[in-house]
Amino acid sequence: MKKISLIILMAISSHLTIAQKYLPIISANTVINYNAMATNIGQTVQLKLTIVSLTDPVTLGWQIPGLGTGTYQLSAAGFESGTKMRIKEPGDGITKLKDDETIMVLSKKSFAGLVKDQTMIFNGATFNVKPLTAPYKINDLEADVVHAVSANGKVEIWVLNNPEFPLLCKLTGNPGGIDLDLTNIKE
């Protein structure tokens, strides 16, 4: 009887292990690669972000082949409770974001509201959680993401289900004209 119970327990635990979705660890030196599409001109460029620091200010190094390199600095206030995401071409050198802005992440407060209430207001638009229609993959693994759609149905976001670093994985329909799609992460 003990052998049967042990076999059943092992079968259940192996099934639970298989069912877990990939949640990459975001830390200093993590490299995040995106395709950034300028929808108004049909051009796609590779965007490489490197986490330089997760302390105040959160610092992300960026690199776009043919354009250059630089740094984004996200204040502690923006990372905790920002309500806007700045997505446009980076400037040379250091780009310091305002205290209500984030870059490539939702603020912790916005993400918490999205998960708890299944809705949030970000960039002045209301987003509602929607079920995934297909698995979202990072590094060829099914990732743990939250999918949300704007109230008008035109903008969609996929965000890493990580309350400590709610990374934007994909953005489509951006009224600013730049859509994003994460291609891989190097932890």
C-alpha positions as CSV (number, residue, x, y, z in Angstrom):
1,M,0.0,0.0,0.0
2,K,2.9,2.4,0.8
3,K,4.4,1.7,-2.6
4,I,1.2,2.5,-4.4
5,S,0.8,5.7,-2.4
6,L,4.4,6.7,-3.1
7,I,3.9,6.0,-6.9
8,I,0.7,8.1,-6.9
9,L,2.4,10.9,-5.1
10,M,5.4,10.9,-7.5
11,A,3.0,10.9,-10.5
12,I,1.1,13.9,-9.1
13,S,4.2,15.8,-8.3
14,S,5.8,15.2,-11.7
15,H,2.5,16.4,-13.3
16,L,2.6,19.6,-11.3
17,T,6.2,20.1,-12.3
18,I,5.3,19.7,-16.0
19,A,2.4,22.1,-15.6
20,Q,4.5,25.0,-14.2
21,K,5.1,27.9,-16.6
22,Y,8.5,29.5,-17.2
23,L,9.1,32.6,-15.1
24,P,12.6,34.0,-15.9
25,I,14.6,35.4,-13.1
26,I,15.2,39.1,-13.7
27,S,18.4,40.4,-12.0
28,A,21.4,42.6,-12.7
29,N,23.0,41.6,-16.0
30,T,19.9,40.0,-17.4
31,V,19.7,40.6,-21.1
32,I,16.3,41.1,-22.8
33,N,16.0,41.1,-26.5
34,Y,13.0,42.6,-28.4
35,N,11.9,43.2,-31.9
36,A,10.7,46.8,-32.0
37,M,8.4,47.6,-35.0
38,A,7.8,51.1,-36.2
39,T,4.3,50.4,-37.5
40,N,4.0,53.7,-39.3
41,I,7.0,53.0,-41.6
42,G,7.0,49.2,-41.4
43,Q,10.6,49.0,-40.1
44,T,11.7,46.5,-37.4
45,V,14.9,46.9,-35.3
46,Q,16.5,44.8,-32.7
47,L,16.4,46.3,-29.2
48,K,18.7,44.8,-26.5
49,L,18.1,45.8,-22.9
50,T,20.5,44.9,-20.1
51,I,19.5,45.3,-16.5
52,V,22.3,47.3,-15.0
53,S,20.7,47.9,-11.6
54,L,17.5,47.1,-9.8
55,T,18.0,49.6,-7.0
56,D,17.0,53.3,-7.1
57,P,17.2,54.3,-9.9
58,V,16.4,51.1,-11.8
59,T,18.8,51.3,-14.7
60,L,18.4,49.6,-18.1
61,G,21.1,49.8,-20.7
62,W,19.9,49.8,-24.3
63,Q,21.5,49.0,-27.6
64,I,20.0,49.3,-31.1
65,P,22.3,48.3,-34.0
66,G,23.0,51.3,-36.2
67,L,21.4,53.7,-33.8
68,G,23.6,53.5,-30.7
69,T,23.6,52.8,-27.0
70,G,22.4,54.6,-23.9
71,T,20.8,54.1,-20.5
72,Y,17.2,54.5,-19.1
73,Q,16.9,55.5,-15.4
74,L,13.6,54.6,-13.8
75,S,13.0,56.3,-10.4
76,A,11.8,54.3,-7.4
77,A,8.6,56.3,-7.5
78,G,8.0,55.4,-11.1
79,F,8.8,51.7,-10.6
80,E,6.5,51.5,-7.6
81,S,3.5,53.5,-8.9
82,G,4.0,55.0,-12.3
83,T,1.0,55.2,-14.5
84,K,2.6,55.9,-17.9
85,M,4.9,53.9,-20.1
86,R,7.3,55.7,-22.2
87,I,7.9,53.9,-25.5
88,K,9.8,55.9,-28.0
89,E,13.3,56.1,-29.4
90,P,15.8,56.5,-26.7
91,G,18.1,59.5,-26.6
92,D,21.8,59.5,-26.4
93,G,23.4,59.0,-23.0
94,I,21.2,58.8,-20.0
95,T,17.4,59.1,-20.3
96,K,15.9,59.9,-16.9
97,L,12.2,59.0,-16.7
98,K,9.7,61.1,-14.8
99,D,8.3,59.9,-11.5
100,D,5.1,58.8,-13.1
101,E,6.8,56.9,-16.0
102,T,8.2,53.4,-16.6
103,I,10.0,51.8,-19.5
104,M,9.4,48.2,-20.6
105,V,7.7,47.4,-17.2
106,L,4.5,48.1,-15.5
107,S,4.8,49.7,-12.1
108,K,4.4,47.3,-9.2
109,K,1.1,49.1,-8.2
110,S,-0.4,48.9,-11.7
111,F,0.5,45.3,-12.0
112,A,-0.9,44.4,-8.6
113,G,-4.2,46.1,-9.6
114,L,-4.3,44.3,-12.9
115,V,-3.9,40.9,-11.2
116,K,-6.2,41.6,-8.2
117,D,-9.0,43.6,-10.0
118,Q,-8.4,42.2,-13.5
119,T,-8.3,45.8,-14.7
120,M,-6.0,48.8,-14.6
121,I,-5.6,52.3,-16.1
122,F,-2.3,52.8,-17.8
123,N,-1.3,55.6,-20.2
124,G,-4.8,56.9,-19.7
125,A,-6.4,53.8,-21.1
126,T,-8.3,51.1,-19.3
127,F,-6.9,47.5,-19.7
128,N,-8.8,44.4,-18.8
129,V,-7.3,40.9,-18.3
130,K,-8.2,38.5,-21.1
131,P,-7.4,34.8,-21.3
132,L,-4.6,33.8,-23.6
133,T,-5.7,32.3,-26.9
134,A,-2.4,30.6,-27.4
135,P,0.6,30.0,-25.1
136,Y,3.1,32.8,-24.9
137,K,6.6,31.5,-25.2
138,I,9.9,32.9,-24.0
139,N,13.1,31.0,-24.9
140,D,10.8,28.3,-26.4
141,L,9.2,27.7,-23.1
142,E,5.6,28.4,-22.2
143,A,5.8,31.6,-20.1
144,D,3.8,32.8,-17.1
145,V,2.3,36.0,-18.5
146,V,-0.8,38.1,-18.0
147,H,-2.6,39.2,-21.1
148,A,-4.7,42.4,-21.1
149,V,-6.6,44.3,-23.8
150,S,-7.6,48.0,-23.9
151,A,-11.3,48.8,-23.5
152,N,-11.5,49.8,-27.1
153,G,-9.8,46.5,-28.2
154,K,-7.0,48.1,-30.1
155,V,-4.1,47.7,-27.8
156,E,-2.9,44.4,-26.3
157,I,-0.1,43.7,-23.8
158,W,1.5,40.6,-22.4
159,V,3.3,41.1,-19.1
160,L,5.5,38.7,-17.2
161,N,3.6,37.5,-14.1
162,N,6.3,38.7,-11.7
163,P,5.1,41.3,-9.1
164,E,8.7,42.3,-8.4
165,F,9.5,43.0,-12.1
166,P,6.4,43.0,-14.3
167,L,8.3,43.0,-17.6
168,L,6.4,44.0,-20.8
169,C,6.8,41.0,-23.1
170,K,4.7,42.1,-26.0
171,L,2.8,45.2,-27.1
172,T,0.6,45.4,-30.2
173,G,-1.6,48.3,-31.4
174,N,0.5,51.0,-29.6
175,P,-1.0,54.4,-30.6
176,G,2.6,55.7,-30.3
177,G,3.5,53.6,-33.4
178,I,6.1,51.3,-31.8
179,D,5.1,47.7,-31.1
180,L,7.3,45.3,-29.2
181,D,7.8,41.6,-29.1
182,L,10.3,39.9,-26.7
183,T,12.5,37.4,-28.6
184,N,14.5,36.0,-25.7
185,I,15.9,36.5,-22.3
186,K,19.4,35.6,-21.0
187,E,19.3,35.2,-17.3
